[in-house]
Amino acid sequence: MSDRLRERRSAFFRRRSGSTSAVTDLPEPTGGRWTEAESDRQIRAFLLRLAEGRQLVHRDDPVQFLRENDLLLLFGPEEEEAFAALALRFPDETVSRWATLLSGGDRSEAFGPRSRAERRDEAAVVRSLDVGLRKRVLSVLVLLVLVGGLVALGRALLTEVPEDRSERALRFASPVADDPGDGRPGSVAGGPPVVEPALVATADLLVAVLRGGGEPADRIRLDVPDRELPVALGAVTGTVFEHAGGQVAMVGPEGWWTGACVRVAVATELLRPLDVVVHEDADGACPADLVGRQARVTCAGDRVLVLAVDIPQGAVALIEGGSAWAESIRFGVETTPSAASRWETLAVRGSIVVPDVEESVAIPRFGGSSGDDLTFDLGDSENSPTRGTCVLA
């Protein structure tokens, strides 16, 4: 034996019995089984830690690495127990090979003379694998029980009677009974439009999201040059009426809706849409992916645009479960970003909601026939016109 080999092998005396093994504090591996290549990497890392800095001859194959460096001499009960925990993630072939090797094996596989009295046999590794399998099955069963409990809890919450919010819902005034109007074709009973001040809102909410990657919340901007906006903040005022159904009347500067994209949405308290309509005054005015059905124009003028919407009365059964009420109307002017635009979304919006008062607020009604001139006066505003005339469709 050469002096170099003798010097290296002489360093492999065992520590005293009271010392702590180098692999006793290894973290227990988790997850599924490893591939054969990953198992070899884990075994090699285990052997390097077991060697504790001794001079080693490096080999790519962990079996050859073990053989060349006589590392089998360092395996004791503690080391075998730590290795058995690691073997829970090995493929079946790797488990079988290493169980045979660590139990002594035959001459072609043995790494040194090891009696069964000195170490655990292959059955110890198999028992450890069985214990690991039982733990894994138990963990899966516990997980299934937890998931079942969450599903049952979710069903119970969804089937509970929702809070009655009918006093906050958008409610039509009592219909005009036995009043066919003025007798003209298409006539709707009711007087001229008289606004309910509690149901007037201004489009003063800016929604601006830059084009780009990452989370949309990180691309929100609160300051946009006026020249890029589809309409000035606070320039459009809106309210709601009843006229053969729900109607949203919007008043703004002269020609504000010409060539623009106007969207109106009836929504619940949590902004779940119940009806969405879109009015595109010119082809391509609205973004291609903008959600909403084509709006029916009830009345149009230079400053006024009235769009028909569906405002459900009372509780609405939702397709996803539960019930809700129509509690808000969101209206606004949307922008179609061009290919060169830096904006992904750019809009000016407003929201009409029922005020939180003791007495329920009713949506006012107006009547008329096709061709009538109607005047809408939405109250005073310092920033924009709130009065305009339109022709009833």
C-alpha positions in Angstrom: 0.0 0.0 0.0 1.4 3.4 -0.9 2.1 6.0 1.7 -0.5 8.3 0.3 -3.2 5.7 0.4 -2.1 4.6 3.9 -2.3 8.1 5.2 -5.8 8.7 3.8 -7.2 5.4 5.1 -5.6 5.8 8.6 -7.9 8.8 9.1 -11.1 6.7 9.1 -11.1 5.6 12.7 -14.5 5.9 14.3 -15.3 8.6 16.8 -15.8 7.6 20.5 -19.3 6.3 21.2 -20.5 9.4 23.0 -19.9 11.8 20.0 -22.8 13.0 17.8 -23.1 11.8 14.3 -22.5 14.3 11.5 -25.8 13.4 9.9 -28.2 13.2 12.9 -29.5 16.8 12.4 -30.2 16.5 8.7 -33.6 18.0 7.8 -36.2 15.4 6.9 -36.9 15.6 3.1 -40.4 16.4 1.9 -42.3 16.0 -1.3 -42.6 13.3 -3.9 -40.0 10.8 -5.1 -36.7 12.0 -6.7 -35.4 10.9 -10.1 -32.4 8.6 -10.2 -30.1 11.5 -11.0 -31.5 13.6 -8.1 -31.2 10.6 -5.8 -27.5 10.3 -6.7 -26.9 14.0 -6.0 -28.6 13.6 -2.6 -26.6 10.5 -1.7 -23.4 12.2 -2.7 -24.2 15.2 -0.5 -25.0 12.8 2.4 -21.6 11.0 2.0 -19.7 14.3 1.9 -21.3 15.4 5.1 -20.6 12.0 6.7 -16.9 12.3 5.7 -16.6 15.5 7.8 -13.8 17.1 5.8 -11.6 14.0 5.4 -9.4 13.8 2.3 -11.4 12.1 -0.4 -11.0 10.7 -3.9 -13.8 12.1 -6.0 -15.9 10.0 -8.3 -19.1 10.9 -10.2 -20.9 7.6 -9.3 -21.9 7.6 -5.6 -21.2 3.8 -5.4 -17.7 4.3 -6.7 -17.3 7.3 -4.5 -18.2 5.2 -1.5 -15.9 2.3 -2.6 -12.9 4.5 -3.3 -13.0 6.3 0.0 -14.1 3.4 2.3 -17.0 5.5 3.6 -18.9 2.4 4.5 -16.7 2.2 7.6 -18.4 5.3 8.9 -21.9 3.9 8.8 -23.4 3.1 12.2 -27.0 2.8 13.5 -27.5 6.6 13.6 -26.1 7.0 10.1 -28.2 4.2 8.7 -31.4 5.7 10.3 -30.6 9.1 8.7 -29.9 7.4 5.3 -33.2 5.4 5.6 -35.1 8.7 6.0 -33.4 10.0 2.9 -34.2 6.7 1.0 -38.0 7.4 1.3 -37.6 9.6 -1.8 -35.5 7.2 -3.9 -36.8 5.3 -6.9 -37.4 1.6 -6.3 -34.3 0.5 -8.1 -32.1 2.8 -6.1 -33.7 1.7 -2.8 -33.1 -2.0 -3.7 -29.5 -1.4 -4.7 -28.5 0.6 -1.6 -30.4 -1.7 0.8 -28.4 -4.6 -0.6 -25.1 -2.7 -0.4 -25.6 -1.4 3.2 -26.6 -4.9 4.4 -23.4 -6.4 3.2 -24.4 -7.8 -0.2 -22.5 -10.3 -2.1 -18.8 -10.0 -3.2 -19.6 -8.0 -6.3 -21.5 -5.4 -4.3 -19.9 -5.4 -0.8 -17.7 -2.6 0.2 -16.1 -4.2 3.1 -16.6 -7.0 5.7 -19.6 -5.9 7.7 -21.4 -8.4 10.0 -25.1 -8.2 10.6 -24.4 -7.8 14.3 -22.6 -4.5 13.5 -25.3 -2.9 11.5 -29.0 -3.1 10.5 -29.9 -5.3 7.6 -32.1 -4.6 4.6 -35.2 -5.2 6.7 -34.5 -2.0 8.7 -34.6 0.1 5.6 -37.7 -1.6 4.4 -39.4 -1.0 7.7 -38.5 2.7 7.5 -39.9 2.9 4.0 -43.2 1.3 5.3 -43.4 3.8 8.1 -42.8 6.7 5.7 -45.5 5.3 3.4 -48.0 5.1 6.2 -47.2 8.7 7.2 -47.7 9.8 3.7 -51.1 8.1 3.4 -52.2 9.5 6.7 -51.2 13.0 5.6 -53.3 12.6 2.4 -56.3 11.5 4.4 -56.0 14.5 6.8 -55.8 16.8 3.7 -58.9 15.2 2.2 -60.8 15.7 5.5 -59.7 19.4 5.6 -60.8 20.0 2.0 -64.1 18.3 2.6 -64.7 20.5 5.6 -63.9 23.7 3.7 -66.3 22.6 0.9 -69.0 22.0 3.4 -68.4 25.3 5.0 -68.5 27.1 1.7 -71.8 25.5 0.8 -73.3 26.4 4.1 -72.2 30.1 3.6 -73.6 30.2 0.1 -76.9 28.7 1.1 -77.4 31.1 4.0 -80.2 33.7 3.5 -78.4 36.9 2.3 -78.8 40.2 4.1 -81.9 42.0 2.9 -80.7 45.2 1.2 -83.9 46.1 -0.5 -83.9 49.5 1.1 -80.6 50.3 -0.7 -81.7 49.0 -4.0 -82.6 51.1 -7.0 -86.4 51.2 -6.9 -88.8 52.6 -9.5 -91.5 55.0 -8.4 -95.0 53.6 -8.4 -96.1 53.1 -12.0 -98.7 55.4 -13.4 -101.9 53.4 -13.5 -104.6 53.7 -16.1 -102.7 56.4 -17.9 -102.1 55.5 -21.6 -100.2 58.7 -22.2 -101.4 61.3 -24.7 -102.7 58.7 -27.2 -99.9 59.0 -29.7 -98.2 55.9 -31.0 -95.4 54.8 -28.7 -96.4 57.2 -26.0 -95.2 56.6 -22.5 -97.2 58.0 -19.6 -95.5 60.5 -17.3 -94.5 64.1 -17.1 -91.3 65.9 -18.1 -88.1 64.6 -16.5 -87.6 65.9 -13.0 -84.3 64.8 -11.4 -84.0 63.2 -8.0 -81.0 65.1 -6.5 -80.0 62.1 -4.3 -79.4 60.1 -7.5 -77.1 62.5 -9.3 -73.4 61.8 -9.7 -70.4 63.3 -11.6 -67.9 61.4 -13.6 -64.8 62.4 -11.7 -63.1 59.1 -11.2 -59.9 58.5 -13.3 -59.0 55.0 -14.3 -55.6 54.9 -15.9 -53.4 51.8 -16.2 -50.1 51.9 -18.2 -49.4 49.3 -20.8 -46.7 46.8 -19.9 -45.9 43.7 -17.9 -46.2 42.9 -14.2 -49.1 43.4 -11.9 -51.8 45.9 -13.0 -51.8 47.5 -9.6 -48.2 48.6 -10.1 -49.1 50.3 -13.3 -52.0 52.4 -12.1 -51.5 56.2 -12.5 -53.4 58.9 -10.7 -52.3 61.9 -12.8 -52.9 62.0 -16.6 -52.5 65.1 -18.8 -55.9 66.6 -19.7 -55.2 66.3 -23.4 -55.1 62.5 -23.2 -58.4 62.1 -21.4 -61.5 61.1 -23.3 -63.4 63.8 -21.4 -62.4 66.2 -18.6 -62.8 65.1 -15.1 -66.1 66.3 -13.7 -67.4 67.3 -17.1 -70.2 64.7 -17.4 -73.0 64.4 -14.9 -75.4 61.4 -14.8 -78.6 60.4 -13.1 -81.3 57.6 -13.5 -84.9 57.7 -14.6 -87.8 55.4 -15.4 -89.2 55.5 -19.0 -90.4 52.2 -20.3 -87.7 50.7 -18.1 -84.5 52.0 -16.7 -82.8 55.0 -18.3 -79.4 56.6 -17.5 -79.3 60.3 -18.5 -75.9 61.9 -19.0 -75.3 65.7 -19.6 -72.0 67.3 -20.5 -70.3 69.8 -22.7 -71.5 70.2 -26.3 -70.6 67.2 -28.4 -69.0 65.3 -25.5 -70.3 61.9 -26.6 -69.8 62.4 -30.4 -67.3 59.8 -31.6 -66.9 58.5 -28.0 -67.3 55.2 -26.3 -69.9 55.4 -23.5 -70.5 52.5 -21.1 -73.1 52.1 -18.4 -73.3 49.2 -15.9 -75.9 48.3 -13.3 -74.1 46.5 -10.4 -74.6 45.1 -6.9 -73.0 46.5 -3.8 -69.8 44.6 -4.5 -69.8 45.8 -8.2 -70.9 42.5 -9.6 -72.5 43.6 -12.9 -76.2 42.8 -13.6 -76.4 44.6 -16.9 -73.8 46.3 -19.1 -74.5 48.4 -22.2 -72.0 50.1 -24.5 -72.7 53.0 -26.9 -70.2 53.3 -29.7 -70.9 56.5 -31.6 -68.2 55.6 -34.3 -66.7 52.4 -35.5 -63.6 51.6 -33.4 -64.5 54.1 -30.7 -64.6 51.3 -28.0 -61.8 48.8 -27.2 -62.3 45.5 -28.9 -62.3 43.6 -25.6 -64.8 45.9 -23.8 -67.6 43.9 -22.3 -71.2 45.0 -22.8 -74.2 44.7 -25.1 -75.1 47.4 -27.6 -77.1 50.1 -25.9 -80.4 51.5 -27.1 -80.5 55.3 -27.3 -83.6 56.7 -25.8 -82.9 60.4 -26.2 -79.9 62.2 -27.8 -78.9 65.8 -28.1 -75.7 67.9 -28.4 -75.2 67.8 -24.6 -77.5 65.0 -23.6 -77.3 61.2 -24.1 -79.9 58.9 -22.5 -79.3 55.1 -22.7 -81.7 52.3 -21.7 -80.5 49.8 -19.2 -82.1 46.8 -17.3 -82.5 47.7 -13.6 -83.8 44.6 -11.8 -86.4 45.3 -9.2 -86.0 43.4 -5.9 -83.7 40.5 -5.2 -81.8 38.9 -8.2 -80.8 35.2 -8.1 -77.2 35.0 -9.2 -76.0 32.2 -11.4 -73.0 31.6 -9.0 -75.4 31.3 -6.1 -77.0 33.6 -3.6 -79.0 36.8 -4.2 -78.2 40.4 -4.7 -79.8 43.8 -5.5 -79.2 46.5 -8.1 -77.5 49.1 -5.9 -75.3 51.2 -8.1 -75.0 52.4 -11.7 -71.5 53.1 -13.1 -71.2 55.3 -16.2 -68.3 56.7 -18.0 -66.4 57.4 -21.2 -63.8 54.9 -22.3 -60.7 55.3 -24.5 -59.5 53.0 -27.2 -55.7 52.9 -26.8 -53.9 53.0 -30.2 -50.9 50.9 -31.0 -48.6 53.8 -30.0 -50.5 54.6 -26.8 -48.8 54.1 -23.5 -52.2 53.3 -21.8 -53.7 49.8 -21.4 -56.9 51.3 -19.8 -57.9 55.0 -19.7 -61.4 56.1 -18.7 -63.3 58.7 -16.8 -66.2 57.2 -14.7 -68.8 58.1 -12.2 -71.1 56.1 -9.9 -74.8 56.6 -9.0 -75.7 55.0 -5.6 -78.7 55.0 -3.4 -77.9 57.3 -0.4 -77.8 55.7 3.1 -81.0 57.4 4.4 -83.9 56.1 6.5 -86.5 56.5 3.7 -86.0 54.7 0.5 -85.3 56.9 -2.6 -87.3 56.2 -5.7 -86.2 56.6 -9.3 -88.4 59.4 -10.9 -90.4 58.7 -14.1 -90.8 60.8 -17.2 -93.1 60.3 -20.2 -93.4 61.4 -23.8 -93.6 60.2 -27.4 -91.1 59.7 -30.2 -89.9 63.1 -31.5 -90.6 65.0 -28.4 -88.0 67.5 -27.2 -87.1 66.8 -23.6 -85.0 69.0 -21.3 -82.8 67.5 -18.6 -81.6 69.7 -15.8 -79.3 67.8 -13.4 -78.7 70.7 -11.0 -75.9 73.2 -10.5 -72.3 72.5 -11.3 -69.3 74.9 -11.3 -67.2 72.8 -13.6 -69.6 71.7 -16.4 -73.0 72.2 -18.0 -75.8 70.1 -16.4 -78.7 71.2 -18.6 -79.4 70.1 -22.1 -82.2 69.2 -24.5 -82.6 66.0 -26.6 -85.1 64.4 -29.0 -86.9 61.3 -27.7 -86.3 58.4 -30.0 
